[in-house]
Amino acid sequence: MKTESILRALSEARPAYLDEARASAGTKTRSRHPLRRAALIAATVALLVSGVYAGSVLFPAKVPATELHNPGGFDVAWQEKTARSVCDDGWVFSFTQYTNKDGNDLQLCRYGFSGVNLRHRFDDAYVQAELHTGDDPSPTLVRYEDYLRDPAQYSGDGVRMDLYVPDRLIWGMGSAAQARDMEKIEAILTNDREPAELLALDPAEFEFETIDKELFFGLMREALTGEPREERTDLNYWNHQPAEILVEPQWTDGYRFQIGCLMSSGCVDELFIDVLYRTGEGYKDYVQLSDLVEDGTATPEQREAWALIQTVAEQIKEEEYFPARSDLYRDKTLADIDFNRLLRFLNGLNEGKDLSRYAEHIEAADMG
């Protein structure tokens, strides 16, 4: 699973972005540090897209509809076969095989395995120290707890350290053991291996420290033996990143809606909707409705609201449509939660425009 040449582009509707991606695709190389590799992936596609083509045209100009791969009016050169496992704590693990529709996979990063949490965004174990040397635009990332063990190792003339808080939890970045497991998985998923060779691997010959090997090999078998994901023809849904943790831009009446989703081939694969209640001024000073329900401290009205939110999420996944069954919650207020705000949020995701306003990024703190 390689991190170089990561592209996710749309048709001629985004030519500037595509040109920029092509120009930079051939220059990215593997960083020496495992956390830096993981961060590079997380920054672009949250470890979920590694099927990319260095310098090739993924979306050529429009051609007659009968000649298009995708009947929505844009050409998609690859296809995805994905298997996912959803855990109660919000973690979703995915295995994806990417294949080129013309049968030539030589330039394709063929396999990807990842984990992302769609429920919780912050965990101190995932905080990193960002090492800047002079004017180098590409800092090195080390786990903050490693930095604290030996700060002198990372000091020197012209070196500045910032505290970096990822905007989502990506498996592989939470501990040295996770990073070692990701290294092992990368060694398994080499581009020169054919699916039959991967399917022939014996799980008994492998050991992981932080992940169930049956989960990994089970998802791999499911993806490799499955069918390609059907492509959505709505271009707006291709505007989404494969993994997104989005929040309302402002705290209003002391709460915000949060939506985590996984997309593939322009389709909604997984979705988690939550309500965040503000408790302070810090970036993680809030409590989540899902946690209140889970630990038994939610009020009866909050439990009713949570049940409705769960129904909404299931309908969205079933219909592959963000405003699905909006009649169920339009104009409703439960536990002082205005569900019209959720509808506006979901309509924004459906339109697929200016999604950056829903992405919250924590500014790096200068560590001196």
Disulfide bonds with the S-S distance in Angstrom:
none
